[in-house]
């Protein structure tokens, strides 16, 4: 893992705390999805001009080994490390999901995912606001790849 990202173990510790805070703030106005935090009603979320693209791995790529180098291109926005409820449409950070499970929260456009089991996988990268919630519409990219041991 590169500097500027939070590990899976730290994310697993932080997500429940973040989830409780977001859930308390959103009360019953949001819905909970299997692949992310509670999402407030569409009318409450700003849009973003950002575009995100996964440079590596490429769609359909075969990775040899259990480590996957991830490189992302973010356009029209800036990655910032701070968390804030003062949302700016061009500032946020990246959430990486491997097979719909949060893998890391990144403050960089490159990272490494370790301990990837052999088989087919889906990698999603989402540019989210500084409050960790998605923009509307969501700024997300996805690729499928295969890991071979």
C-alpha positions in Angstrom: 0.0 0.0 0.0 1.2 3.5 -0.8 1.3 6.5 1.4 -1.9 8.4 1.2 -4.3 5.5 1.6 -5.9 3.8 4.5 -5.5 0.0 4.8 -8.3 -2.5 4.8 -8.0 -3.2 8.5 -8.2 0.5 9.3 -11.1 0.9 6.9 -12.9 -2.0 8.6 -12.5 -0.2 12.0 -13.4 3.2 10.7 -16.4 2.3 8.5 -18.7 1.2 11.4 -17.9 4.5 13.3 -18.4 6.5 10.1 -21.5 4.5 9.3 -23.0 5.3 12.7 -22.2 9.0 12.3 -23.7 9.2 8.8 -26.7 7.1 9.8 -27.4 9.4 12.8 -27.0 12.4 10.6 -29.2 11.0 7.8 -31.8 9.5 10.1 -34.3 7.8 8.0 -33.8 10.0 4.9 -31.3 7.7 3.3 -31.1 4.2 2.0 -28.4 1.7 2.8 -26.9 -0.2 -0.1 -24.7 -3.3 -0.1 -21.8 -1.6 -1.8 -21.5 1.6 0.2 -22.6 3.9 3.0 -26.1 5.2 3.5 -27.0 7.6 0.6 -29.1 10.7 1.3 -31.9 11.6 -0.9 -30.9 12.7 -4.4 -32.0 16.3 -3.8 -29.5 16.6 -0.9 -26.4 15.7 -2.9 -24.4 18.0 -5.2 -23.2 17.0 -8.6 -19.5 17.0 -9.5 -17.8 17.7 -12.8 -15.2 15.0 -12.0 -14.6 12.1 -14.1 -12.7 9.0 -12.9 -11.0 6.3 -15.0 -9.2 3.1 -13.9 -5.9 3.0 -15.8 -4.8 -0.3 -14.3 -5.8 -3.0 -14.1 -7.5 -2.8 -17.4 -10.8 -4.5 -18.1 -10.3 -8.2 -18.8 -6.6 -8.1 -17.6 -5.1 -11.2 -16.1 -3.0 -10.5 -13.0 -0.3 -13.0 -12.0 0.0 -13.1 -8.2 -2.0 -11.8 -5.4 -1.0 -8.1 -5.6 -2.8 -5.7 -7.8 -1.4 -2.3 -8.7 -4.2 0.2 -9.1 -3.8 3.4 -11.0 -6.6 5.9 -11.4 -7.0 9.1 -13.6 -9.2 11.8 -12.0 -10.2 14.7 -14.2 -11.9 18.0 -13.3 -11.4 17.5 -9.6 -8.7 17.3 -6.8 -8.1 14.7 -4.2 -7.9 16.3 -0.8 -7.0 14.4 2.5 -9.4 16.3 4.9 -12.9 15.1 5.8 -15.4 17.9 5.9 -19.2 18.5 5.7 -18.4 21.7 3.7 -18.7 20.0 0.3 -17.1 21.4 -2.8 -18.0 19.6 -6.1 -14.3 19.5 -7.2 -12.8 18.2 -4.0 -13.0 14.7 -2.4 -11.1 11.4 -2.3 -11.4 7.9 -3.8 -13.1 4.8 -2.4 -11.9 1.5 -3.8 -14.2 -1.5 -3.8 -13.0 -5.0 -4.6 -16.0 -7.3 -5.3 -18.4 -4.7 -3.7 -16.4 -4.6 -0.4 -14.6 -1.5 0.5 -10.9 -2.0 0.1 -9.5 1.4 0.9 -10.1 5.1 1.0 -7.4 6.8 -1.0 -5.9 10.3 -1.1 -3.7 9.4 -4.0 -4.3 8.2 -7.6 -2.2 5.0 -7.1 -2.2 2.2 -4.6 -1.7 -1.5 -4.3 -4.2 -4.1 -3.2 -2.7 -7.2 -1.6 -4.0 -10.7 -0.7 -6.2 -10.9 -3.8 -7.5 -14.4 -4.2 -7.3 -16.3 -7.5 -10.4 -15.8 -9.7 -12.5 -13.2 -11.3 -12.9 -9.9 -9.6 -14.6 -6.5 -10.0 -12.8 -3.3 -9.0 -14.8 -0.1 -8.6 -13.3 3.3 -7.9 -15.6 6.1 -6.8 -14.8 9.8 -6.4 -16.7 10.9 -3.3 -17.2 14.2 -1.5 -15.2 15.2 1.6 -18.0 13.8 3.7 -17.4 10.3 2.3 -20.8 10.2 0.5 -21.3 10.1 -3.2 -22.1 12.9 -5.6 -25.3 12.8 -7.7 -24.8 11.4 -10.2 -22.2 9.1 -8.8 -18.6 9.5 -10.2 -17.6 5.9 -10.5 -15.6 3.6 -12.8 -15.4 -0.2 -12.9 -13.3 -2.9 -14.4 -13.2 -6.7 -14.2 -10.0 -8.6 -14.0 -8.7 -12.1 -13.2 -6.1 -13.0 -10.6 -4.1 -16.1 -11.2 -1.9 -17.5 -8.4 
